[in-house]
Amino acid sequence: MFWPSLRWQDLLDIFIIAFVVYKLLLLVVGTRAVQLLRGLMVLGITAALANLLELKALTWVLSRFFQALLIVIPVLFQPELRRVLEELGRGHLWRIQKGKEKLETLADEVLRALLYLQSKRIGALLVLQRQTGLKEVWRSAVPIKAQPSQELLVSLFWPGNPLHDGAVILDRNSVIAASCYLPLTEKSDLSRWYGTRHRAALGVTEISDALALVVSEERGEISLAVNGRISNPLNEEQLRKLLLHYFRGKDGYRSFWDRFRDSLIEEDSVIDYDD
């Protein structure tokens, strides 16, 4: 029997190999090596079928081809192999969780974009998608599917850009879509100081658990809308704390705003329109 002869060392051996293969695959995702690996998989399946069907000529050709690959592979995968060795030397290959540096970089990119738009008084509406999906909102918009960066976000809201008139929706991994038209709030007692962007921010947070950040071009302020309520203008430190909370995604979805509000905003800094 196989299982009675299986030692704990064998399980550890299998785990280590699987983990190393997984990390190596992560390093080649998005590179040309992926296409090469797919080609090798096709050849491997073809060789297995040829051997099963006893196609001797094809089996002989493929066996010689794979022997030649032992020399060719280091040449074809030279950039990827060098990258693996560099990552191994830095210790990055063994990181299981998403690096803190990457999370801080994403938060910093969005923060710098918001602060730049604020300094230039360029109106913007940024929606941070959480547990509730917003596909019904962004499926009719322009898909972006790119990693958040200051340059990308600023260019999307830049006056004259065909996509600037609307909201940008992103999640913890990418900018999902631009030029998104959101439902407006139906609150009738909203202050006249708030324009269409603020009404749209309130509207999308009334139908979902999303967070909406609004840059006012008239007053040069950045406000946060959540659960149908809107905050007073946020400063740089408050924005940084909010974005770090969001991209880390450590808190439960229900407690996210409660914990953030307790540590960030005083009791009188959130406007309640039910009063």
N, C-alpha and C positions, 0 to 999 in steps of 0.2 A: 504493500500500500504506500501511496505517496505521502499522505498527511502525517502518519506516525513517524516517518523518517525526516520530517521537516524540522530543522533546528531553529532556535530563535535568531541565530546568526544569519540564517538564510533569509529570514524576514527582514532583518536589518539591511542585508545586502541588497534585497529587492527594493526596499524603500530608498536607499541612497542612490541607486542607479536611476530609479524613476524620478527622484528629485532633481538630479543632475540633468537628465534629459529634458525635464520640464523647464528648468532655468535656461538651458541652452536654446530651447525653442523660443522662449520669450525674447532672447537676445536677437534672434534672426527674424522675428516678426516685423514686417514692414520693409524688409530688405530684399534684394534680388535673390538672396539665398533661398527664400521660400519657394520661388519658382523652380530653382534647381532641385530642391528636395522633392517637390511634386513630380518632377521628371524622373528622379531616381525611384520614387515609389511606384510609378507606372512601369518602369523597367523591372523592378523587383516582382511585381504582380505578374507581369508577362513571363518572366523566367520561371516562376512557380507553376503557372499554368502549362508552360511548355514542358516542364519536367513531369507534371502530372499526366499530361496527354502523350508523353513519350515522343515528343518532337525533337529528335536527337540533333538535327542540324541547328535548329534555333537555339536549343539548350547549349550547344557547344559555342555558338557565336556569342551568346549572352554571357556565358561563363568567362570567355576571354575578355569580353568588354569590361566585366566587373573587376577582373584582375588588373586591367589597365587603369581603372578608376582609382586604385590605391595610390597611383602616382599623380593622376590628374586632379583628384579632389583637393589636396593641399594647395594647388595652384588656383583652382576655381574659387575656393572658399578662403583665400588668403586674407582679405579684409575682415571677414567675419571671425576667423580664427584669431587674428591679432586683437580684435575687440574682446573676444572671450578671455584671452590671456590678460588683457588690461583690466577688465572687470574683476577677474579673479585676484589680480594683484591688489586692487583697491578694496577687495572684500565685498563688493556690491553683489557678487554672484550668489552670496549666501543670505541675502536679505529676503525674509519671507513676506514682511508687511510692506505696504507702500511707504517709500521713504518720506521722512518728515520734510526733507529739503524740497521734494517735488510738490508736496502739498502747499508749503509756504510759497513756492514759486508761482503756483497757479493763483493763490490768493493775492500775491503781490502784483501779478500781471493785471488782474481785474481791478485792484485798488488803484494802481497807477493810471489805468485808463479812466476810471471815474474821476480821479483828482485832476487829470488833464482836461477832461471835458468840462469839469466845474470851473477850472481856471480860465478857459476860453468861453465860458457861458454857452456851451453847446448842449441843447436839450437832448436827453437820452432816457430810455426806459429799458432796464435790464431785469429780466425775470429769471430767478433761480429755481429751477424745477426740483421738487422733492419727491415725496412718495406718490402723490397724485399725478398721473401722467397728463400732459397737455397736448396730446397728439391731435385732438380735434381743433386746437388753436393753430399749431404750426404746420399741419399737413398741407394747408393751402398757402403757406408762406414759401420763402426761398431757402432751401436746405443749405447748410454750411458744413457741418460735420468736421470741424477743425478744432485744434487745441486752443484754448483761450490765450490771447496775448494782447498786450497793450496796443500794438499797432493794428491788429485786426479789429478790435472793438472800437477804437477811435475812428478807423476808416469806415466802419459800418454806419456810424452816426454822423459822419462828416457832412456838412451842408452841401447839397448838390449831388451827393451819392444817391442813386436811384433807390437804395435800400434804407436810407436814413429815416424815412417817414414810417415809423412803426417800432415795435418792440423787438429786442433780441432775447431769445430764450436759450439758456444753457443749463447743463447739468454738471455733475462733479467731474466729468471727463472731457466734455467738448462743448463748443458752441453749436447748438442744434440747428437753429434757423434764425433768419433775420426778416425784417419787414412783416412782422406778425401783428395782426390786428386783433386787439383784445376786447372782450365785452366791457362796456362801461358800467360803473356802479349806478344803482338806481336811487341812491340817497338823495333826498331833495333838500336837505339842510346843509349841504356841503358849502364851505366858504368859497366866495367868488375868487379868492386868491388862487384857488386850484384850477388848473386847466385840464385839457383833455388827457395829458399824460398821467396826471394824478388820478383822474377818474378811471382811467384804464388800469392803473396799478391797483386801485381799490377793487375794481371789478374782477380782476383775475384772482385776487386773494380771497374774494368772497366765494368763488366756486372751486377753490383748490387750497392746498396747504403751501403753495408756492410763496416765495419771498420776492418782492418787487422793489428795486432801487430806482429812484427817480432823480434825474439831474434837471433842476429848473434853470432854463435859460434866462428867465426874467430876474430871478433873485440870486442865481449862482449858488444854490443850496442842494444838498443831497438828502433825500428823505427815504425812509423805509416803510413800506406797506406790508402788512401781514394780518390775516384773519379779518379783513375788512376794516382795519384801523391803520392810521398813518402817524408816524413819529414826527417829532420836531427835527430840525436839521441835525445831521450827524457829523461829528468831526472825524479827522483821519484815524485816530486811535480806535474809535468806536467802529468805524468801517472795517479796519483791519481785524478786530476781534470778531466781528460778524462773519467776515469771509473765511477766517480760519476755522471757526465753528462749522461753517457750511461745508468746506472742502474736506475737513477731517471726517465729518459724518459720524462722529462717535456717539452723539446723543441720540436717544430714541426720537422718532419723528414727532411724537406728541409733546415731548418735554423740551424740544429744541428752543422754541421761542420763549417759553416760561423761564428756562435757565438763563438764556441770553438777556432777557429783559431784566431779571433780578440783578444781574451783574453789570448791566450797561445803562439802563435808563431809569431815572427816578420816576416815582409814581405819577407826577404831574406832567411828564414829558410826552405822553401819548394821548392823543386827542380821541375821546370817545364820543361818537356822534349820536349815541342814544340818550345822552344827558339832556 
